[in-house]
Amino acid sequence: MLKISVKGQTQIISVVLIMGLAVGVIGASYMWGKPLIDKSQAGTTITNAEKTMDLIKNTIDDVAKTGGQKKKQIQIEGSLEVSEAENAIIYTLTGLMAAIASSQWISINDDVPPKSIETYAVDATDPSDSTAIGCGDCVMNSSCLPTETIKISGTCGASGNYVAGSSFNCDLNTNTYTVDHIDCAGNLDGFAVLAGPEKEMSGIVGTNNAGVLVAKSIPSGDEFMTEYKLIYRELIDPTSKEGVKIIIKNQGNSQISSGQHTLTVMRGTIDTENDASYVGGDLAKTTVFVTVE
């Protein structure tokens, strides 16, 4: 019969204990380290998204100014859309981090936003908190149970309960209102927010950007959905009252998803409309075709 000395038994037990401790340390490192790695990757994705939007803006601005055509390679993590309706490039992605600590549009590269939006907010968890919404005598408050809703009451023709993302019109002034978010869980700001009508805002030639990059982040389950918009607006010369504006048009594919893609930007015509600027002067419109594939 094979005999094992006490010393030999001790060595074997020591090896087993060390291996067990090592496995435990590795497991604990993974449990604690993985969230940090995931957040680091999410931060890198956000940084790369903003760099991509900067690249797109610089390419559009350059082609609008000098003419011709340019192609660029871009990496997308999410989806990107060329929107003629909004005169904008829209980049949407989801991740563990919020790129912007706000569910409202925040301007990233200019002090003057491309649009102004009337917003109304109440405490999402306090049904007694209410506010007027600029539509006759109608007021809003919030309810979290049984579902998260904004309640509109009054005689403006829009009374009812509305969930996040839904819209209604004010019968008195034809304005459209949209429920931006209802944060009953307190993951973002704790408010129920209603967005009112948008109004375009022009900038000043030589002072403001024609292409304004804005962003917002909204909770989506355990993650955040971040949306970037590169919106092109009119710029005004205060002296001559003349305006200039880049008009985004699409040729071919207008939307792409995650992966490596080619961005093609080409200048079209430059057309002048008499007395069409925001301040009554002539407006020069430069058409720029943007294609993604």
Number of C-alpha atoms within 10 A of each C-alpha: 3 4 6 9 9 9 9 11 11 12 12 12 12 12 12 12 12 12 12 12 12 12 12 12 12 13 12 12 11 13 11 11 12 12 12 12 12 14 14 14 15 18 17 11 20 21 12 16 23 17 13 17 20 16 15 20 19 13 20 24 18 16 18 24 12 9 17 12 18 15 14 13 14 18 14 20 19 19 16 22 19 25 19 15 8 15 18 22 24 21 25 20 21 22 22 18 22 22 25 20 14 15 20 18 19 18 19 16 15 17 13 17 23 24 16 14 14 13 18 21 22 21 20 26 21 15 15 13 13 17 14 16 20 17 21 15 11 18 19 25 24 29 21 17 9 6 10 21 23 26 18 22 17 15 15 18 16 19 16 13 16 18 18 17 11 15 16 17 17 20 14 13 11 11 14 14 22 19 21 22 27 28 22 22 13 11 12 18 17 17 21 27 26 23 19 24 15 15 11 12 14 24 23 16 16 10 13 18 23 24 26 23 26 21 23 21 25 23 19 12 8 9 14 20 20 24 24 26 25 27 23 22 24 25 27 25 17 13 6 11 16 21 27 23 21 24 21 24 21 17 13 10 12 17 17 19 17 12 11 13 15 13 16 19 28 20 24 18 11 15 11 14 12 12 14 14 21 17 16 13 18 19 23 20 17 20 18 23 22 26 21 22 14
